[in-house]
């Protein structure tokens, strides 16, 4: 079975390959679930470990910001113009982005407090804020996949869709791109992995095989080691 562009329809050159967003969403689902657990696993007062977790949190929020900004800028206006009967859905997508931003603002309030001391109380407040963020995020991702992506496949061109992915990638620092690729490939099927690797330039594929795969595995194991005994 080939990767699909609209939840069941075969991928063609004429329709956007929207399934790639479903795969990217797996990263946000996984990381948003891991982050509060990682915060709670930090020993009281261990500011060095807290700094490592906060580095992962900042990477996560940066990736989510660029992902949503690309949608706000490149998808919603086109759908408002071409799918007027579904304007209420697009409005809801915009409102959900705003709700997610509010949850991230709450996360940001507790981040510097916990960063300074890594104490249990501020850590728990941060973890609770992260859980509230995940609740809002999952509502959005679920509806986007079931209701919004079919509209994208119907109303956007392949070039317009590809620009969304390119814009999101442009927002990632170059030294983070192999880790981002590893995060995507972690739960991808062999076919999905081949698709994402196929989109990378030759030098990117070579770097992934030579160093990126091991780099991501080492990073993943270091980050999640405290959760092994849960």
N, C-alpha and C positions, 0 to 999 in steps of 0.2 A: 504493500500500500504506500503510495507516495504522500509526502507532506501535503496538507491541504491549504487552500487559500481562504476558505470561508466555511470552516467547520463541516467538512464532508465533501465539498466540491474539489475536484482535482486541480492542482496548481497549474496555471497556464500563463503564457506570456502576456495575456490580455488583462489579467486580474491581479490585484495586489496579493502578495503572499502574507496574509495577516497572521498565519499561525506562528510566525517568528515572535510576535508580541506575546503570545501565550507562553512561549518558552521563556522569554525575558521576565514575564510576570512570576514564573516559578521562583526566580531569584529573590524578588521582593517578598514573596510569601515566606520563603525559607528564612531569609535574613531577618525579617521583622519578627519571626517566631524565636529566632536564636538570640537576638539582642537583649531582651529582658532577662533571659536565663544567664547570659554571659555577665550582665551587670550584677545579678544576685550571686554569682559564683565568685566574685572578687572578694578576697579576704578583707576584713575590716582594716582600713588604713593602708592598703597596698596600692599606693598611688602609681607605681610603675605598671602594674597589671591594669589598673583603671585607664591609664593613658593608652595602652594597647587596645582595650575595648572601645575607647572613645575614638581612636583612629578608625576602627571598623564602622562605628556609628556615623562618623563624618563622611566616610566613603559611601555608605548607604544613602544618607540624605542627599549627598551631591548627585549620585546616580538617579535617585527618584526625582530630584528637582529638574534635572536636564530631560528626563523622560517625559515628565508632565509639561514642561515648558514647550517641548517640541509638539506635543499634542495641542496645547493651547494656541500655538502660533500657526501650525500647519494643517491640523485636521479639523478643528471645530469650525473655523471660518468657511472652509470648503463645504462641509456638511450643512451649515446654515444656508448656504447659497444653493445647494443642489438637492437637499432632502428636507424641504420646508415642512413636510408633514410630520417629520420626526424632530422638529425643533425642541420639543419638550424634553426629549431624551438628551440632546446636546446640552440644553440648559442644566439638566440634572448632572451631567458629567462635569460641567463647570463648577456647579455647587459642591460636588463631591471633592474636587480638587481644592476648593477653598476650605472645606471641612478638614481635609488632610493637612493642609497648611496650618490650620489652627492647632491640630494635635502636635505638629512638629514644633510650633512655637512653645507649647507646654514642655516638650522635651528639651528645647533649648534653654528654658528657664532653669532647669535642674542640672544641666550639663556642667556649667562652671562650678557650681556648688560641690558636686561630687568629684569633679576633677581636682579640686584643691585638697580634699580630705579623704576621699574614698571611704567615707563612713557609712555605716549600715542604713541610717535613717534617710540620708539624701539618696543613697543607692536605691532604696526601696521606692522612694518617690519617683525617681527616674524610671525604674522598671515599670511602675504603674502607668506612667505617662506613655511609655513605649507600648504597653499593652493596649491602651486606649487608642493610640495611633494605629495599631494593627487592626483593631476592630473596624475603624473607619476605612482603612485601606482595603480590607477584604470585601467590604460592600461594593466599593468602586471597581475593583478588579473583576469581581464576579459579573457585575452588570455590563462592564465594558466588553468582556469576552462573549457573553451570551447575546447582547443586544446591539452593541456599537460596532464591533468588528464586521458583522455582516453588512452593515451600512457602508463601511469603508470599502469593502470588497466590491460593492455595487457602484459607488459614486466616485471613488478616487482612481486615478490612473496609476500604473506601475511606477512611473517616474515620481509622481507626487508622494506615493507611499515610501519609496526608497529614500527620498529626501528626509523623511521623518527619522529613519534610522541613522542616516548620515549626520543629521543635526545632533542627535543624542550622543553619537560617538565623538563629535567635535568637542563636546563639553568635558570629556574625560581627559585628564592629563596623560601624556604618553606613557609615563612610568606606571600607570594604573591599568593599562589596557590589557595586558596579559592576565592580570588577576581578574579583570572583568570577564574576559573570555573564559577563564577557568570556572568562574561562578556560574556562567551560563551552561557550560558543557557538563557540569557536575551531575545534573539530573536529566540531561538530554539523551534521547535515544540515539543509536548509531546513525540513523538517517538524519535526525536533527543536527547531530554533531557535524556530519558531513556538509550539511547545508551552511552552517555558520562558518566552518573552516573554509568552505568554498568561497564565501564572501570576502574573506581576508586576502590581502595581497600575498604574493609568494613569500616575501620576506617575513611577513607575520606568521604564516604557517610554519616556516622553518624555525623561527624563534620559539613558537609554541612547542614544537617537538623537541628542540634542543634544550631549552631552559624553562619555558613557561609552564609546562606540565608539572615538573618537579617543584618549581617555585610556588605554584598554587597549592600543591599537595602539602608542602611544608608550612605554608601560611595557614591553610585550613586546619591542619593538625595542631599547630601552635595555638590558634584561636580557640579551638573546641576541646582541648585537653582537659580543662576543669569540668567539663560536662560528662566525661566518660563514665564516671561512677554514678550518675543519676539514674 
